[in-house]
Amino acid sequence: EADIYQTPRYLVIGTGKKITLECSQTMGHDKMYWYQQDPGMELHLIHYSYGVNSTEKGDLSSESTVSRIRTEHFPLTLESARPSHTSQYLCASRQTGTATSGTEAFFGQGTRLTVV
Amino acid sequence: AQSVTQLDSHVSVSEGTPVLLRCNYSSSYSPSLFWYVQHPNKGLQLLLKYTSAATLVKGINGFEAEFKKSETSFHLTKPSAHMSDAAEYFCVVSVGGGYNKLIFGAGTRLAVHP
């Protein structure tokens, strides 16, 4: 069983509110990722981190921000939520691979966000 | 450029019949390849992975996949489908320096009928 946790699992919030989605892992992985996924659709990378104090934007533009102050914690923040932010957000972590192979990612259960 | 193509967006099978989910990849490097399964309202669970060892990889729940470099394919198979196999399946390739980047396919939705 993977040790990566996301809270909350479900969140319904009004437009304009600030929200933070939490993601924590206890595996000591250096890499962490945030993906956005609409129902029945593919995953889109919105943020990633290769270690403490390292964050990068992903392939899909997002108005959210992230921070990585501790290895185990990678929260995602929306300063002002809008209905267009309604989606599922998945957090993942993995350890750096070797020179010849990559490692698998472990995923949290996801946060389903609805902005009304 | 690296990419992953899942050739079928939907696959429907009868319970007890074989399952084949197709995945082709494009990579300039020796890739690491993964299959993940996602049940409704759940996160992604690793089914199996290929990391340059044996080309035939066995995973959980009776699934297996074969890495074919000449065909740039990594198709997922199972001899006999079970109702609980109904889910979304994602093929993923890991590439780049340190294999940092994960590239996801668009997903294949597997339906299993009684």
Chai-1 contact restraints between the chains, C-beta under 6 A:
chainA,res_idxA,chainB,res_idxB,connection_type,confidence,min_distance_angstrom,max_distance_angstrom,comment,restraint_id
A,E42,B,F104,contact,1.0,0.0,6.0,A-B,restraint_1
A,E42,B,A106,contact,1.0,0.0,6.0,A-B,restraint_2
A,E42,B,G107,contact,1.0,0.0,6.0,A-B,restraint_3
A,L43,B,F104,contact,1.0,0.0,6.0,A-B,restraint_4
A,T96,B,G98,contact,1.0,0.0,6.0,A-B,restraint_5
A,G97,B,Y99,contact,1.0,0.0,6.0,A-B,restraint_6
A,T100,B,S52,contact,1.0,0.0,6.0,A-B,restraint_7
A,S101,B,S32,contact,1.0,0.0,6.0,A-B,restraint_8
A,S101,B,T51,contact,1.0,0.0,6.0,A-B,restraint_9
A,S101,B,S52,contact,1.0,0.0,6.0,A-B,restraint_10
A,G102,B,S32,contact,1.0,0.0,6.0,A-B,restraint_11
A,G102,B,S94,contact,1.0,0.0,6.0,A-B,restraint_12
A,G102,B,Y99,contact,1.0,0.0,6.0,A-B,restraint_13
A,E104,B,F34,contact,1.0,0.0,6.0,A-B,restraint_14
A,E104,B,L46,contact,1.0,0.0,6.0,A-B,restraint_15
A,E104,B,K49,contact,1.0,0.0,6.0,A-B,restraint_16
A,F107,B,G43,contact,1.0,0.0,6.0,A-B,restraint_17
A,F107,B,L44,contact,1.0,0.0,6.0,A-B,restraint_18
A,G108,B,G43,contact,1.0,0.0,6.0,A-B,restraint_19
A,Q109,B,G43,contact,1.0,0.0,6.0,A-B,restraint_20
A,G110,B,G43,contact,1.0,0.0,6.0,A-B,restraint_21
